Amino acid sequence: MLMCVLAFTFHLLPFTTTAQIAGLNALPMLTRSSAAHTSALGMRYLPLYSNDITVGLDNPSLLTSGMGSSAMLSYYNMFVGGNMGSLAYAHNFKRVGTVLFGFHFNSYGKFEEYDEMENHVGDFYASDYALSVGWGMWLDSNFSIGTNFKPVLSQYAEYRAAAIAIDFAGSYVSNNRRFAATVMANNIGAQIATFDGTVEKIPFQLSAAVSYKLSKAPFRFFFAATELQKWNLRYNDKLNPTSQVDAFTGEVTEEKPFVGFMDNLMRHTVFGVELNIGTALFARVGYSYRQMAEMKGADALNMSGFSFGVGLHVKKFEFSYARSNYHYGQAPNYFTLSYHF
């Protein structure tokens, strides 16, 4: 089993690096957005008043009656053969609010299994599965609340673990719908069954996000403040040390406190912008400073932390594509199709 775990760990290493900075967590699938629209902007969820079901999937407080009788299918490829996807359907109940049912899967692929003598004894698969039931209700024309209930099952070879997580969110939307803000607590919960008796943390996060649509220009800007439950997101990177040693004199130059403060502050931020090209075509770009800081090379900058995508709305269909740059060699592609019945 040790060799199985090592193989699986190295397979997921490019993705889990960012999670390690704030503390190791189980169930990394709970940290990702479920749709291309959100991923293109680099966000975990969108503070956006819309009838797009993909917005309500990650942000239950912005489930609207217009999302009723809508369905979506989302697929994205991960690393080294991993595949992930989501299915969702929303229905509006007049007195209760809007309810969304979702199913999510992460298939990490096939792995070779070895015993302690390094003999190949077979192959195994690793997967995560999650259900989600979201509920949202508008308290008046401006304020809304919502929650997601998410039971999760992980199966790696013959080993299984399970957890339950709950999201709570509240949103405000201005009367003209150009401004929206959301505060959310993601993944409140715990494991209820473990692989080997060791209880692992699930990735709790407290965050806030806002968006603003310019009145006389086709741009909407997004900003998110992430990991508000934890201030220090920095770590000791041997490739990018905070102190420098002069090779000739041996003199040590320490990082200035203000530089360190600003670096840590920026790691809590995500920026995005959406351009409306007419009423049917959308272009989207996002930027995560933290992703860039943790994945940049020692001697050169790259596109880590940037994401981009497009959206196309035709009658009852909406298609979105996104590409998110994690580091030099990994940039997953997201595809989402939604339909309003």
ABEGO torsion letter per residue (X at the ends): XAAAAAAAAAAAAAAAAAAAAAEBBBGAAAABBABAAAAAAGBABBBBBBABAAAAAABAAABBAAABGBBBBBBBBBBGGBBBBBBBBBBBBAAAEBBBBBBBBBBAEBBBBBBAAGBBAEBBBBBBBBBBBBBBBBABAABBBBBBBBBBBBBBEABBBBBBBBBBBBBBBBAAGABBBBBBBBGBEBBABBAAGBBBBBBBBBBBBBBBBBAABABBBBBBBBGAABABABBBBAABBABBBBAAAGBBBBBBAAAAAAAAAAAABBBBBBBBBEAABBBBBBBBAAAAAAABBAABBBABGBBBBBBBBBEABBBBBBBBBABAABBBBBBBBBBBX
